[in-house]
Amino acid sequence: MKKIIIDADPGIDDSIALMLASMIKEYKILGISLVSGNVHIEKGRKNVLRLMKFLKNDFKIYMGSEGPLCKEFINAEDTHGQDGLGETYLDYDEKEVDGDAIDFLIEEARKGDLTIFALGPLTNLARALEKDREAFKDTRIIVMGGNFKSFGNMSPVAEFNFYVDPEAADYVIKNAPRKIEIVPLDVTREFVLTPSILAYIKRLNFEVGNFLEKITNFYMDFHWKYEKIIGSVINDPLTILLERNPDLFLGRTYHADCICDGPARGMLMVDAMDFMKKEKNVIIYEGIEVFEVWRDFIELITGEEVDIDVLGDLL
């Protein structure tokens, strides 16, 4: 069993990533550590409870940072809806939270052999590293955030998670004992959930497909309005799919910083040409085998085998 923690701000795509992780038998999900990002952590907590009710599963929930290290908090409710789940306002059953996210991250990291999927702003991880960096020496951190050669989604040069808390992103990049692995917009923009793919998922598993359809309708409308995409980019599940099948992803090591202020706030500045002659401190993924990644996603989320001819027609 692989011990994992999902540090998230659910969020539509965070919720899909959590669904996906819960369906992987070799994962032992130690808990969900919440951070404010797409929505405030209190809304994120309710969305985890909604997922638990749908999945008929139970997760430990840890409450983390209510806002960035320095900046004023910015949410993404225009993208994810007022409730963070596409304005579905699904039912949930209350339960008490299990503790503080920062202490939880440190405690589990100290035990070693841990993977953290960081799907929101990196505020919790920055605070945990500042408190006890040594605890994370054997922890793999896979981040959804930033953009390299692709344009941003918060500014011409910045992705949302890094824009919301650039100081945290920069701190984690520079202080994690192991190189963090970054899945940026360059990769996630290749992974678009289209109405056709969604219809196929519903054919394979109606209950799961119907749930995905409910929570992504709002998301798809947003993508059409702002990017003229028929479908929705589901960023966060790619971190899970990367961990499972790294051979389907192209990654390289670089030196990188996150710009904290000014017009380039949140920009992941990657020294691709090694101008600065600094130590390479991150692994950045730049490409994916789209067909095989979709095949893996659909088979995991539905529990059914994909017909490769059908999937080929859909892509």
C-alpha angles and dihedrals in degrees: 000000000000114000111226139174123197112212104194153151101216111235125144100284092039087055091051089050090051091049090050094049091049090058095055107096096203093058122094105197105208093187150307116263111200129216131177111255125106084022136358113279092253090060089043089054091054090050091054087052089051090052091048090054093049095043093042085228136123127228131182110241125209123189117225139167118352092199144003125290094256112348129083111264117262121188132199100225089132086065102035102028132251091290094041092241102082094281091289093131091203121192121263139179118236123239134166119264117248102228148285117336097216094052090044093053092049095045094052094041090056089061090060133218094077135144120202119198105205106198102163137038110324095238096118093048093047091052092046093049091048090052097045116358094169091062090070098054092110097035124110112214118197112188131196102206149093131039130243115183095356124084120258130256097219099038135353088278108023138079119214102251094049092042093053094054111010093161090058093047092050092046094051093046091053101037109036107113090224124043109269116231115230125204101193135187088269088074102030093055087065090059107072122166102218127192088251094054090045091052089052091051089052090052091054097041116005096189094053094039092050091051092049090049092053095052097040101048091086090043092053092050089052093050091050093048097049106024104019090236118150097219135017134278106236102199109173103055088066090073089061093045090049092054091051099044112018091166088071091062130070111220135173135183120244142159110256142172132189115232109230106192145023129034090324094054110152095015115146099222106204120192094214093162094046093239093153096047091220128149113278104250107173141045111222123192114220106173144017140202092247098194096049093043091053090047091053093046095049095046092049097045095045102032088227134111117257121234100229093206092054092046090048090056091049093052 
